[in-house]
Amino acid sequence: MFLQSDAHEMIIHFMEEHNASLFPLKTREIADGCNMSVYAARYYLQELSKLYLVEPERSGRGKSILWYLHK
């Protein structure tokens, strides 16, 4: 189990390493890279989105959500 701040830092670090400000990442890619479930990653990404640190891009219903890291 992660502390919320640790999970946020881990996700941000992973996204920085993968240049997610230019090339968005799928929730699954972030989850796998941070060794957490897709559901946990989505929860933490939504929290980061509320803080304006990441931004989701939805292509349509049933499509994967791509996540950008704000600069």
Secondary structure, DSSP 8 states (H G I E B T S, - for coil): ---HHHHHHHHHHHHHHTTTTTS-EEHHHHHHHTTS-HHHHHHHHHHHHHTTSEEEEE-STTS-EEEEE--
